[in-house]
Amino acid sequence: MAKKKAEDQPFEKTLWLTADKLRKNIDASEYKHVVLGLIFLKYISDSFEELYAKLIEVKVGFEI
C-alpha cells in the first residue's frame, strides 16, 4: 500500500500525525512539558519581534 503524500492531507492532520510521532516514546504527562516549552518560546519570539518592530519604527539605531 502506497503512503499518502503530505500534499494530499489537510495541514491539521499532518501536524497531528507529526505530534503523535514525536510523542511516541514519551508519557503524556511528560509531553505537556515539551509542548508548554514550545508555547513559551513562541510567545517570547512574538514579543521580541513586536518590540523590535517598535524600535525600528522609532529609529533608535537598531536597523539591520
N, CA, C, O and CB atoms as a CASP TS submission, in Angstrom:
PFRMAT TS
TARGET T0000
AUTHOR 0000-0000-0000
METHOD Language model
MODEL 1
PARENT N/A
ATOM      1  N   MET     1       0.833  -1.181   0.000  1.00  0.00           N
ATOM      2  CA  MET     1       0.000   0.000   0.000  1.00  0.00           C
ATOM      3  C   MET     1       0.877   1.243   0.000  1.00  0.00           C
ATOM      4  O   MET     1       1.776   1.370   0.831  1.00  0.00           O
ATOM      5  CB  MET     1      -0.947  -0.001   1.207  1.00  0.00           C
ATOM      6  N   ALA     2       0.625   2.147  -0.914  1.00  0.00           N
ATOM      7  CA  ALA     2       1.426   3.360  -1.046  1.00  0.00           C
ATOM      8  C   ALA     2       1.050   4.371   0.029  1.00  0.00           C
ATOM      9  O   ALA     2      -0.114   4.512   0.405  1.00  0.00           O
ATOM     10  CB  ALA     2       1.248   3.976  -2.440  1.00  0.00           C
ATOM     11  N   LYS     3       2.072   5.068   0.510  1.00  0.00           N
ATOM     12  CA  LYS     3       1.819   6.113   1.500  1.00  0.00           C
ATOM     13  C   LYS     3       1.243   7.345   0.813  1.00  0.00           C
ATOM     14  O   LYS     3       1.570   7.640  -0.337  1.00  0.00           O
ATOM     15  CB  LYS     3       3.117   6.473   2.265  1.00  0.00           C
ATOM     16  N   LYS     4       0.391   8.053   1.527  1.00  0.00           N
ATOM     17  CA  LYS     4      -0.149   9.299   1.001  1.00  0.00           C
ATOM     18  C   LYS     4       0.900  10.387   1.118  1.00  0.00           C
ATOM     19  O   LYS     4       1.666  10.431   2.081  1.00  0.00           O
ATOM     20  CB  LYS     4      -1.441   9.704   1.744  1.00  0.00           C
ATOM     21  N   LYS     5       0.926  11.252   0.135  1.00  0.00           N
ATOM     22  CA  LYS     5       1.826  12.392   0.191  1.00  0.00           C
ATOM     23  C   LYS     5       1.262  13.422   1.156  1.00  0.00           C
ATOM     24  O   LYS     5       0.058  13.462   1.409  1.00  0.00           O
ATOM     25  CB  LYS     5       2.034  13.007  -1.213  1.00  0.00           C
ATOM     26  N   ALA     6       2.147  14.255   1.691  1.00  0.00           N
ATOM     27  CA  ALA     6       1.723  15.289   2.635  1.00  0.00           C
ATOM     28  C   ALA     6       0.754  16.273   1.988  1.00  0.00           C
ATOM     29  O   ALA     6      -0.103  16.837   2.668  1.00  0.00           O
ATOM     30  CB  ALA     6       2.937  16.037   3.181  1.00  0.00           C
ATOM     31  N   GLU     7       0.886  16.484   0.675  1.00  0.00           N
ATOM     32  CA  GLU     7       0.016  17.439  -0.013  1.00  0.00           C
ATOM     33  C   GLU     7      -1.423  16.934  -0.095  1.00  0.00           C
ATOM     34  O   GLU     7      -2.353  17.728  -0.239  1.00  0.00           O
ATOM     35  CB  GLU     7       0.548  17.719  -1.418  1.00  0.00           C
ATOM     36  N   ASP     8      -1.608  15.620  -0.003  1.00  0.00           N
ATOM     37  CA  ASP     8      -2.940  15.040  -0.117  1.00  0.00           C
ATOM     38  C   ASP     8      -3.743  15.175   1.176  1.00  0.00           C
ATOM     39  O   ASP     8      -4.964  15.019   1.165  1.00  0.00           O
ATOM     40  CB  ASP     8      -2.834  13.579  -0.505  1.00  0.00           C
ATOM     41  N   GLN     9      -3.070  15.463   2.280  1.00  0.00           N
ATOM     42  CA  GLN     9      -3.738  15.549   3.569  1.00  0.00           C
ATOM     43  C   GLN     9      -3.871  17.015   3.993  1.00  0.00           C
ATOM     44  O   GLN     9      -3.042  17.850   3.630  1.00  0.00           O
ATOM     45  CB  GLN     9      -2.965  14.741   4.634  1.00  0.00           C
ATOM     46  N   PRO    10      -4.911  17.318   4.759  1.00  0.00           N
ATOM     47  CA  PRO    10      -5.004  18.677   5.300  1.00  0.00           C
ATOM     48  C   PRO    10      -3.842  18.948   6.253  1.00  0.00           C
ATOM     49  O   PRO    10      -3.299  18.026   6.862  1.00  0.00           O
ATOM     50  CB  PRO    10      -6.353  18.885   6.027  1.00  0.00           C
ATOM     51  N   PHE    11      -3.478  20.187   6.373  1.00  0.00           N
ATOM     52  CA  PHE    11      -2.347  20.571   7.219  1.00  0.00           C
ATOM     53  C   PHE    11      -2.537  20.120   8.661  1.00  0.00           C
ATOM     54  O   PHE    11      -1.598  19.635   9.291  1.00  0.00           O
ATOM     55  CB  PHE    11      -2.147  22.076   7.176  1.00  0.00           C
ATOM     56  N   GLU    12      -3.747  20.277   9.183  1.00  0.00           N
ATOM     57  CA  GLU    12      -4.004  19.907  10.571  1.00  0.00           C
ATOM     58  C   GLU    12      -3.765  18.423  10.817  1.00  0.00           C
ATOM     59  O   GLU    12      -3.227  18.041  11.856  1.00  0.00           O
ATOM     60  CB  GLU    12      -5.426  20.268  10.953  1.00  0.00           C
ATOM     61  N   LYS    13      -4.163  17.591   9.864  1.00  0.00           N
ATOM     62  CA  LYS    13      -3.965  16.151  10.017  1.00  0.00           C
ATOM     63  C   LYS    13      -2.475  15.814   9.990  1.00  0.00           C
ATOM     64  O   LYS    13      -2.009  14.986  10.774  1.00  0.00           O
ATOM     65  CB  LYS    13      -4.710  15.381   8.908  1.00  0.00           C
ATOM     66  N   THR    14      -1.736  16.447   9.098  1.00  0.00           N
ATOM     67  CA  THR    14      -0.297  16.226   9.022  1.00  0.00           C
ATOM     68  C   THR    14       0.371  16.661  10.325  1.00  0.00           C
ATOM     69  O   THR    14       1.248  15.970  10.843  1.00  0.00           O
ATOM     70  CB  THR    14       0.308  16.987   7.822  1.00  0.00           C
ATOM     71  N   LEU    15      -0.044  17.795  10.842  1.00  0.00           N
ATOM     72  CA  LEU    15       0.513  18.296  12.095  1.00  0.00           C
ATOM     73  C   LEU    15       0.208  17.349  13.253  1.00  0.00           C
ATOM     74  O   LEU    15       1.067  17.088  14.095  1.00  0.00           O
ATOM     75  CB  LEU    15      -0.036  19.692  12.399  1.00  0.00           C
ATOM     76  N   TRP    16      -1.015  16.840  13.287  1.00  0.00           N
ATOM     77  CA  TRP    16      -1.414  15.911  14.348  1.00  0.00           C
ATOM     78  C   TRP    16      -0.597  14.621  14.276  1.00  0.00           C
ATOM     79  O   TRP    16      -0.134  14.124  15.302  1.00  0.00           O
ATOM     80  CB  TRP    16      -2.920  15.593  14.248  1.00  0.00           C
ATOM     81  N   LEU    17      -0.418  14.077  13.074  1.00  0.00           N
ATOM     82  CA  LEU    17       0.364  12.849  12.915  1.00  0.00           C
ATOM     83  C   LEU    17       1.824  13.058  13.315  1.00  0.00           C
ATOM     84  O   LEU    17       2.450  12.171  13.896  1.00  0.00           O
ATOM     85  CB  LEU    17       0.286  12.356  11.469  1.00  0.00           C
ATOM     86  N   THR    18       2.356  14.233  13.002  1.00  0.00           N
ATOM     87  CA  THR    18       3.727  14.552  13.383  1.00  0.00           C
ATOM     88  C   THR    18       3.857  14.624  14.903  1.00  0.00           C
ATOM     89  O   THR    18       4.823  14.118  15.474  1.00  0.00           O
ATOM     90  CB  THR    18       4.169  15.879  12.746  1.00  0.00           C
ATOM     91  N   ALA    19       2.878  15.255  15.553  1.00  0.00           N
ATOM     92  CA  ALA    19       2.901  15.339  17.017  1.00  0.00           C
ATOM     93  C   ALA    19       2.826  13.942  17.636  1.00  0.00           C
ATOM     94  O   ALA    19       3.490  13.671  18.637  1.00  0.00           O
ATOM     95  CB  ALA    19       1.733  16.214  17.530  1.00  0.00           C
ATOM     96  N   ASP    20       2.028  13.063  17.050  1.00  0.00           N
ATOM     97  CA  ASP    20       1.944  11.686  17.555  1.00  0.00           C
ATOM     98  C   ASP    20       3.278  10.965  17.431  1.00  0.00           C
ATOM     99  O   ASP    20       3.663  10.209  18.323  1.00  0.00           O
ATOM    100  CB  ASP    20       0.862  10.907  16.802  1.00  0.00           C
ATOM    101  N   LYS    21       3.984  11.196  16.327  1.00  0.00           N
ATOM    102  CA  LYS    21       5.294  10.562  16.150  1.00  0.00           C
ATOM    103  C   LYS    21       6.288  11.076  17.186  1.00  0.00           C
ATOM    104  O   LYS    21       7.089  10.306  17.717  1.00  0.00           O
ATOM    105  CB  LYS    21       5.830  10.817  14.730  1.00  0.00           C
ATOM    106  N   LEU    22       6.237  12.372  17.474  1.00  0.00           N
ATOM    107  CA  LEU    22       7.144  12.941  18.468  1.00  0.00           C
ATOM    108  C   LEU    22       6.841  12.433  19.870  1.00  0.00           C
ATOM    109  O   LEU    22       7.751  12.263  20.681  1.00  0.00           O
ATOM    110  CB  LEU    22       7.064  14.456  18.444  1.00  0.00           C
ATOM    111  N   ARG    23       5.580  12.192  20.155  1.00  0.00           N
ATOM    112  CA  ARG    23       5.154  11.791  21.492  1.00  0.00           C
ATOM    113  C   ARG    23       5.248  10.287  21.710  1.00  0.00           C
ATOM    114  O   ARG    23       5.022   9.807  22.821  1.00  0.00           O
ATOM    115  CB  ARG    23       3.741  12.250  21.738  1.00  0.00           C
ATOM    116  N   LYS    24       5.569   9.559  20.690  1.00  0.00           N
ATOM    117  CA  LYS    24       5.525   8.101  20.730  1.00  0.00           C
ATOM    118  C   LYS    24       6.156   7.495  21.979  1.00  0.00           C
ATOM    119  O   LYS    24       5.542   6.649  22.628  1.00  0.00           O
ATOM    120  CB  LYS    24       6.205   7.553  19.525  1.00  0.00           C
ATOM    121  N   ASN    25       7.345   7.904  22.319  1.00  0.00           N
ATOM    122  CA  ASN    25       8.058   7.295  23.432  1.00  0.00           C
ATOM    123  C   ASN    25       8.009   8.118  24.711  1.00  0.00           C
ATOM    124  O   ASN    25       8.748   7.838  25.655  1.00  0.00           O
ATOM    125  CB  ASN    25       9.478   7.068  23.048  1.00  0.00           C
ATOM    126  N   ILE    26       7.156   9.120  24.753  1.00  0.00           N
ATOM    127  CA  ILE    26       7.059   9.983  25.923  1.00  0.00           C
ATOM    128  C   ILE    26       5.680   9.827  26.541  1.00  0.00           C
ATOM    129  O   ILE    26       4.672   9.824  25.835  1.00  0.00           O
ATOM    130  CB  ILE    26       7.332  11.461  25.551  1.00  0.00           C
ATOM    131  N   ASP    27       5.641   9.699  27.844  1.00  0.00           N
ATOM    132  CA  ASP    27       4.370   9.633  28.548  1.00  0.00           C
ATOM    133  C   ASP    27       3.629  10.963  28.383  1.00  0.00           C
ATOM    134  O   ASP    27       4.251  12.024  28.339  1.00  0.00           O
ATOM    135  CB  ASP    27       4.588   9.302  30.051  1.00  0.00           C
ATOM    136  N   ALA    28       2.320  10.899  28.293  1.00  0.00           N
ATOM    137  CA  ALA    28       1.512  12.097  28.062  1.00  0.00           C
ATOM    138  C   ALA    28       1.749  13.152  29.134  1.00  0.00           C
ATOM    139  O   ALA    28       1.749  14.345  28.832  1.00  0.00           O
ATOM    140  CB  ALA    28       0.034  11.735  28.014  1.00  0.00           C
ATOM    141  N   SER    29       1.952  12.736  30.373  1.00  0.00           N
ATOM    142  CA  SER    29       2.179  13.707  31.440  1.00  0.00           C
ATOM    143  C   SER    29       3.525  14.419  31.290  1.00  0.00           C
ATOM    144  O   SER    29       3.680  15.546  31.760  1.00  0.00           O
ATOM    145  CB  SER    29       2.108  13.016  32.794  1.00  0.00           C
ATOM    146  N   GLU    30       4.488  13.781  30.648  1.00  0.00           N
ATOM    147  CA  GLU    30       5.779  14.412  30.383  1.00  0.00           C
ATOM    148  C   GLU    30       5.740  15.253  29.112  1.00  0.00           C
ATOM    149  O   GLU    30       6.448  16.253  28.999  1.00  0.00           O
ATOM    150  CB  GLU    30       6.871  13.353  30.273  1.00  0.00           C
ATOM    151  N   TYR    31       4.919  14.846  28.169  1.00  0.00           N
ATOM    152  CA  TYR    31       4.825  15.542  26.883  1.00  0.00           C
ATOM    153  C   TYR    31       4.320  16.964  27.061  1.00  0.00           C
ATOM    154  O   TYR    31       4.672  17.852  26.285  1.00  0.00           O
ATOM    155  CB  TYR    31       3.905  14.781  25.929  1.00  0.00           C
ATOM    156  N   LYS    32       3.489  17.187  28.089  1.00  0.00           N
ATOM    157  CA  LYS    32       2.957  18.534  28.310  1.00  0.00           C
ATOM    158  C   LYS    32       4.078  19.518  28.584  1.00  0.00           C
ATOM    159  O   LYS    32       3.957  20.692  28.234  1.00  0.00           O
ATOM    160  CB  LYS    32       1.960  18.538  29.472  1.00  0.00           C
ATOM    161  N   HIS    33       5.179  19.069  29.206  1.00  0.00           N
ATOM    162  CA  HIS    33       6.301  19.963  29.467  1.00  0.00           C
ATOM    163  C   HIS    33       6.967  20.393  28.160  1.00  0.00           C
ATOM    164  O   HIS    33       7.396  21.538  28.022  1.00  0.00           O
ATOM    165  CB  HIS    33       7.324  19.283  30.389  1.00  0.00           C
ATOM    166  N   VAL    34       7.049  19.484  27.220  1.00  0.00           N
ATOM    167  CA  VAL    34       7.616  19.811  25.908  1.00  0.00           C
ATOM    168  C   VAL    34       6.734  20.841  25.209  1.00  0.00           C
ATOM    169  O   VAL    34       7.231  21.844  24.696  1.00  0.00           O
ATOM    170  CB  VAL    34       7.760  18.534  25.033  1.00  0.00           C
ATOM    171  N   VAL    35       5.441  20.595  25.191  1.00  0.00           N
ATOM    172  CA  VAL    35       4.509  21.484  24.500  1.00  0.00           C
ATOM    173  C   VAL    35       4.481  22.857  25.160  1.00  0.00           C
ATOM    174  O   VAL    35       4.506  23.875  24.468  1.00  0.00           O
ATOM    175  CB  VAL    35       3.101  20.878  24.481  1.00  0.00           C
ATOM    176  N   LEU    36       4.429  22.897  26.481  1.00  0.00           N
ATOM    177  CA  LEU    36       4.415  24.182  27.179  1.00  0.00           C
ATOM    178  C   LEU    36       5.699  24.964  26.924  1.00  0.00           C
ATOM    179  O   LEU    36       5.666  26.190  26.816  1.00  0.00           O
ATOM    180  CB  LEU    36       4.222  23.968  28.679  1.00  0.00           C
ATOM    181  N   GLY    37       6.811  24.278  26.830  1.00  0.00           N
ATOM    182  CA  GLY    37       8.066  24.940  26.492  1.00  0.00           C
ATOM    183  C   GLY    37       8.031  25.559  25.109  1.00  0.00           C
ATOM    184  O   GLY    37       8.502  26.679  24.912  1.00  0.00           O
ATOM    185  N   LEU    38       7.476  24.835  24.155  1.00  0.00           N
ATOM    186  CA  LEU    38       7.363  25.366  22.790  1.00  0.00           C
ATOM    187  C   LEU    38       6.418  26.559  22.723  1.00  0.00           C
ATOM    188  O   LEU    38       6.680  27.521  22.000  1.00  0.00           O
ATOM    189  CB  LEU    38       6.882  24.275  21.838  1.00  0.00           C
ATOM    190  N   ILE    39       5.324  26.501  23.472  1.00  0.00           N
ATOM    191  CA  ILE    39       4.386  27.628  23.512  1.00  0.00           C
ATOM    192  C   ILE    39       5.072  28.857  24.113  1.00  0.00           C
ATOM    193  O   ILE    39       4.895  29.972  23.624  1.00  0.00           O
ATOM    194  CB  ILE    39       3.117  27.260  24.333  1.00  0.00           C
ATOM    195  N   PHE    40       5.852  28.648  25.170  1.00  0.00           N
ATOM    196  CA  PHE    40       6.577  29.754  25.782  1.00  0.00           C
ATOM    197  C   PHE    40       7.573  30.365  24.803  1.00  0.00           C
ATOM    198  O   PHE    40       7.663  31.588  24.697  1.00  0.00           O
ATOM    199  CB  PHE    40       7.300  29.282  27.043  1.00  0.00           C
ATOM    200  N   LEU    41       8.315  29.535  24.092  1.00  0.00           N
ATOM    201  CA  LEU    41       9.281  30.048  23.119  1.00  0.00           C
ATOM    202  C   LEU    41       8.598  30.841  22.010  1.00  0.00           C
ATOM    203  O   LEU    41       9.122  31.860  21.560  1.00  0.00           O
ATOM    204  CB  LEU    41      10.080  28.898  22.514  1.00  0.00           C
ATOM    205  N   LYS    42       7.440  30.381  21.572  1.00  0.00           N
ATOM    206  CA  LYS    42       6.673  31.109  20.555  1.00  0.00           C
ATOM    207  C   LYS    42       6.236  32.475  21.087  1.00  0.00           C
ATOM    208  O   LYS    42       6.321  33.475  20.375  1.00  0.00           O
ATOM    209  CB  LYS    42       5.438  30.287  20.114  1.00  0.00           C
ATOM    210  N   TYR    43       5.770  32.517  22.331  1.00  0.00           N
ATOM    211  CA  TYR    43       5.346  33.772  22.947  1.00  0.00           C
ATOM    212  C   TYR    43       6.523  34.753  23.040  1.00  0.00           C
ATOM    213  O   TYR    43       6.380  35.928  22.702  1.00  0.00           O
ATOM    214  CB  TYR    43       4.754  33.509  24.350  1.00  0.00           C
ATOM    215  N   ILE    44       7.673  34.272  23.496  1.00  0.00           N
ATOM    216  CA  ILE    44       8.857  35.133  23.620  1.00  0.00           C
ATOM    217  C   ILE    44       9.291  35.641  22.249  1.00  0.00           C
ATOM    218  O   ILE    44       9.652  36.809  22.105  1.00  0.00           O
ATOM    219  CB  ILE    44      10.019  34.371  24.300  1.00  0.00           C
ATOM    220  N   SER    45       9.258  34.778  21.256  1.00  0.00           N
ATOM    221  CA  SER    45       9.637  35.164  19.901  1.00  0.00           C
ATOM    222  C   SER    45       8.714  36.253  19.359  1.00  0.00           C
ATOM    223  O   SER    45       9.181  37.236  18.782  1.00  0.00           O
ATOM    224  CB  SER    45       9.614  33.946  18.978  1.00  0.00           C
ATOM    225  N   ASP    46       7.407  36.079  19.543  1.00  0.00           N
ATOM    226  CA  ASP    46       6.450  37.075  19.076  1.00  0.00           C
ATOM    227  C   ASP    46       6.630  38.408  19.807  1.00  0.00           C
ATOM    228  O   ASP    46       6.550  39.475  19.198  1.00  0.00           O
ATOM    229  CB  ASP    46       5.022  36.562  19.264  1.00  0.00           C
ATOM    230  N   SER    47       6.874  38.335  21.109  1.00  0.00           N
ATOM    231  CA  SER    47       7.086  39.556  21.895  1.00  0.00           C
ATOM    232  C   SER    47       8.335  40.294  21.430  1.00  0.00           C
ATOM    233  O   SER    47       8.336  41.520  21.317  1.00  0.00           O
ATOM    234  CB  SER    47       7.200  39.219  23.391  1.00  0.00           C
ATOM    235  N   PHE    48       9.394  39.542  21.162  1.00  0.00           N
ATOM    236  CA  PHE    48      10.625  40.153  20.681  1.00  0.00           C
ATOM    237  C   PHE    48      10.410  40.837  19.334  1.00  0.00           C
ATOM    238  O   PHE    48      10.842  41.973  19.137  1.00  0.00           O
ATOM    239  CB  PHE    48      11.729  39.105  20.568  1.00  0.00           C
ATOM    240  N   GLU    49       9.750  40.155  18.418  1.00  0.00           N
ATOM    241  CA  GLU    49       9.502  40.725  17.092  1.00  0.00           C
ATOM    242  C   GLU    49       8.681  42.015  17.189  1.00  0.00           C
ATOM    243  O   GLU    49       8.943  42.979  16.470  1.00  0.00           O
ATOM    244  CB  GLU    49       8.776  39.705  16.200  1.00  0.00           C
ATOM    245  N   GLU    50       7.695  42.026  18.076  1.00  0.00           N
ATOM    246  CA  GLU    50       6.856  43.213  18.248  1.00  0.00           C
ATOM    247  C   GLU    50       7.679  44.386  18.794  1.00  0.00           C
ATOM    248  O   GLU    50       7.575  45.504  18.289  1.00  0.00           O
ATOM    249  CB  GLU    50       5.675  42.904  19.194  1.00  0.00           C
ATOM    250  N   LEU    51       8.489  44.134  19.814  1.00  0.00           N
ATOM    251  CA  LEU    51       9.317  45.193  20.385  1.00  0.00           C
ATOM    252  C   LEU    51      10.360  45.667  19.379  1.00  0.00           C
ATOM    253  O   LEU    51      10.616  46.866  19.273  1.00  0.00           O
ATOM    254  CB  LEU    51      10.001  44.706  21.668  1.00  0.00           C
ATOM    255  N   TYR    52      10.955  44.754  18.652  1.00  0.00           N
ATOM    256  CA  TYR    52      11.948  45.112  17.642  1.00  0.00           C
ATOM    257  C   TYR    52      11.335  46.005  16.571  1.00  0.00           C
ATOM    258  O   TYR    52      11.955  46.976  16.138  1.00  0.00           O
ATOM    259  CB  TYR    52      12.540  43.852  17.003  1.00  0.00           C
ATOM    260  N   ALA    53      10.108  45.674  16.141  1.00  0.00           N
ATOM    261  CA  ALA    53       9.429  46.497  15.139  1.00  0.00           C
ATOM    262  C   ALA    53       9.172  47.904  15.680  1.00  0.00           C
ATOM    263  O   ALA    53       9.311  48.880  14.944  1.00  0.00           O
ATOM    264  CB  ALA    53       8.101  45.840  14.711  1.00  0.00           C
ATOM    265  N   LYS    54       8.801  48.018  16.947  1.00  0.00           N
ATOM    266  CA  LYS    54       8.578  49.343  17.549  1.00  0.00           C
ATOM    267  C   LYS    54       9.875  50.140  17.595  1.00  0.00           C
ATOM    268  O   LYS    54       9.875  51.339  17.318  1.00  0.00           O
ATOM    269  CB  LYS    54       7.995  49.203  18.972  1.00  0.00           C
ATOM    270  N   LEU    55      10.982  49.482  17.945  1.00  0.00           N
ATOM    271  CA  LEU    55      12.274  50.171  17.999  1.00  0.00           C
ATOM    272  C   LEU    55      12.701  50.639  16.618  1.00  0.00           C
ATOM    273  O   LEU    55      13.234  51.740  16.477  1.00  0.00           O
ATOM    274  CB  LEU    55      13.347  49.257  18.595  1.00  0.00           C
ATOM    275  N   ILE    56      12.478  49.833  15.613  1.00  0.00           N
ATOM    276  CA  ILE    56      12.808  50.228  14.240  1.00  0.00           C
ATOM    277  C   ILE    56      11.951  51.418  13.817  1.00  0.00           C
ATOM    278  O   ILE    56      12.434  52.336  13.155  1.00  0.00           O
ATOM    279  CB  ILE    56      12.603  49.041  13.262  1.00  0.00           C
ATOM    280  N   GLU    57      10.692  51.396  14.201  1.00  0.00           N
ATOM    281  CA  GLU    57       9.769  52.474  13.848  1.00  0.00           C
ATOM    282  C   GLU    57      10.224  53.802  14.464  1.00  0.00           C
ATOM    283  O   GLU    57      10.097  54.859  13.845  1.00  0.00           O
ATOM    284  CB  GLU    57       8.338  52.131  14.314  1.00  0.00           C
ATOM    285  N   VAL    58      10.750  53.733  15.678  1.00  0.00           N
ATOM    286  CA  VAL    58      11.204  54.932  16.370  1.00  0.00           C
ATOM    287  C   VAL    58      12.602  55.338  15.884  1.00  0.00           C
ATOM    288  O   VAL    58      13.055  56.450  16.154  1.00  0.00           O
ATOM    289  CB  VAL    58      11.210  54.701  17.896  1.00  0.00           C
ATOM    290  N   LYS    59      13.269  54.452  15.179  1.00  0.00           N
ATOM    291  CA  LYS    59      14.614  54.670  14.628  1.00  0.00           C
ATOM    292  C   LYS    59      15.627  54.937  15.726  1.00  0.00           C
ATOM    293  O   LYS    59      16.296  55.970  15.745  1.00  0.00           O
ATOM    294  CB  LYS    59      14.604  55.835  13.640  1.00  0.00           C
ATOM    295  N   VAL    60      15.723  53.989  16.632  1.00  0.00           N
ATOM    296  CA  VAL    60      16.636  54.096  17.751  1.00  0.00           C
ATOM    297  C   VAL    60      18.048  53.669  17.366  1.00  0.00           C
ATOM    298  O   VAL    60      18.963  53.766  18.184  1.00  0.00           O
ATOM    299  CB  VAL    60      16.137  53.262  18.911  1.00  0.00           C
ATOM    300  N   GLY    61      18.240  53.203  16.145  1.00  0.00           N
ATOM    301  CA  GLY    61      19.551  52.766  15.722  1.00  0.00           C
ATOM    302  C   GLY    61      19.715  51.272  15.721  1.00  0.00           C
ATOM    303  O   GLY    61      20.842  50.778  15.756  1.00  0.00           O
ATOM    304  N   PHE    62      18.617  50.531  15.684  1.00  0.00           N
ATOM    305  CA  PHE    62      18.662  49.085  15.676  1.00  0.00           C
ATOM    306  C   PHE    62      18.412  48.506  14.297  1.00  0.00           C
ATOM    307  O   PHE    62      18.049  47.336  14.174  1.00  0.00           O
ATOM    308  CB  PHE    62      17.665  48.539  16.643  1.00  0.00           C
ATOM    309  N   GLU    63      18.599  49.310  13.258  1.00  0.00           N
ATOM    310  CA  GLU    63      18.353  48.808  11.908  1.00  0.00           C
ATOM    311  C   GLU    63      19.387  47.749  11.554  1.00  0.00           C
ATOM    312  O   GLU    63      20.507  47.744  12.064  1.00  0.00           O
ATOM    313  CB  GLU    63      18.383  49.960  10.879  1.00  0.00           C
ATOM    314  N   ILE    64      18.979  46.862  10.672  1.00  0.00           N
ATOM    315  CA  ILE    64      19.887  45.802  10.217  1.00  0.00           C
ATOM    316  C   ILE    64      20.784  46.344   9.144  1.00  0.00           C
ATOM    317  O   ILE    64      21.628  45.617   8.620  1.00  0.00           O
ATOM    318  CB  ILE    64      19.111  44.577   9.697  1.00  0.00           C
TER
END
